[in-house]
Amino acid sequence: AKDSNVAITLSLGGAGGDGGKSDFVHVTNFDTGEILTKGDNSYGIFAQSIGGGGGAAGAGSTETGSAETSVSLAIGGLGGVGSRGGDVTVDNHG
């Protein structure tokens, strides 16, 4: 029998999760329609619907010790799918 010194290493990263969908946003200001703000760049009404981004994939990494022959393979996972925001409406009457 012949002795051999071979190291084989394999690493796979996991996949990221999908982002979540946000729903609609509806803002209503019917009484007087008056909005007071204070300070530079202040928003009177700021309405938004933000969908979630996809999750980050896991990284693959390997480490091998000393060997006469070594084979290493590292494969990262896939990132998750992003999602969309919902419709936004603002009603301001006064």
N, C-alpha and C positions, 0 to 999 in steps of 0.2 A: 504494500500500500504506500502511496506517495502522499506526504503531507502538503497541504496548500494553505496559504494565508490570504483569504478573500473576504472582503466586507461588502455587503450589498445593503443599501438603505433606501427606503421609499417613504415619502411624506406627502399627504394630500391635505390641503386646506378646505375648510367647510364653506358652504355657500351662504351669502347674506340673505336676509328676509326681505320680502316685498314691503314697500311703503304703504301707509294707510290713506284712503281717500277721505278728504274732508267734505263737509256738507255745505249747504247754502248758508249765507249770512244775510239778514235783513235788519236794517237799522231804521227806526222811525222816530222822528221828532216833529209831532203835530201841534203841540200846544201853541207856542209863539213862533217857533222856527228860529228863535234867538239862541246863539251859541257864543259864549264868552271864553276867550283864551288869554293866557298870560305868558309872556316870554317869547323870545325869538323862535321862529319856526315851529310854533305850537300848532297842533292839528285841532280843527274844530270837530270834525268827525273823521275817524280813521277806521275803516272797515276792510277786513281782508279774510280770505279763506285760503289756507295753505295746506296743500297735500303733502304727505310725508315722502321723504326721499327713501330710496332703497337702502338696505343694510349693507354694511361693509363686509367684504369677503374675508375669510381667514387666510392667513399666509402659510405657505408650506416652507419648512426649513429642515435641513439635515445636518448631522455632524457625524463624521466617521473618525475612528482612531487610526493608528498607523497600521497599514496592511501592505502586502506586496502588490495586491490588486484591489482596487476599490471602485464601486459603482454607486453613485448617488443620484437620486431624482427627486426634485421638489416641485409640486404643482400647486399653485394658489387656487382658491375657489372662485366661483362667479359672484359678482355683486348682485344685489337685489334690484328689482324693478321699481322705479319711482312711481308716484301716483299724481293725480290732478287735484287742484283746488275746486271748490264749488262756486256757483254764481254768487255775486254780491250785489245787493241793491240798497240804496240809501234814499229814504223819503224825508225831506225837510220842508215843512209847510208852515207858514205863519203869516 
